[in-house]
């Protein structure tokens, strides 16, 4: 069974206190994500990383403060979340290649990565059955990614100690929803085989 790791929005604007939309405590999951990515590299498991890439006047800023503006330092992923051999896929029509990439950086301008022009095509190209999901924010973009994968009839496991939420009660509902849709919850040590 082919597995893909799905790293949701682990970008500077979300992970660290100086970020425009800092998720309190998110910096504490960076070592877990680093461990997942190192494991993926050794085991030849592709890592699909979603990342916000907004314009300065992005429509999303009507609901959220400006964040992750494309080309700014704040939009970058944390260094510990990057693998050496990676490819960036912009949110636009047209061909792309993921051949030989350890990590696929999928740009998005919406909470739901499946609302992009590329997410479904990348999932098809990866041709995997099982997706291990983690990142930020548990009850928002992580939940949307899990929903989309489950709707595509994929096996989904959420890594409980490699996610961070804004609101604990909403995160608990997100975990319950993922389970009710047929997904599961796992831990870092279970994924790493410890």
ZIQUILIN-V80273 format. One record per run of one state. SS is the DSSP state (a for helix, b for strand, c for the rest). FROM is the first residue (numbers start at 1). LEN is the number of residues. If there is no record, write none. Layout:
{{SS:FROM:LEN} {SS:FROM:LEN}}
This chain:
{{c:1:2} {b:3:6} {c:9:2} {b:11:1} {a:12:4} {c:16:10} {a:26:18} {c:44:2} {b:46:7} {c:53:1} {b:54:1} {c:55:4} {a:59:4} {c:63:6} {b:69:1} {c:70:3} {a:73:3} {c:76:1} {b:77:1} {c:78:1} {a:79:3} {c:82:4} {b:86:4} {c:90:13} {b:103:6} {c:109:4} {a:113:3} {c:116:3} {a:119:8} {c:127:3} {b:130:7} {c:137:1} {a:138:14} {c:152:3} {b:155:10} {c:165:3} {a:168:13} {c:181:3} {b:184:3} {c:187:1} {a:188:5} {c:193:2}}
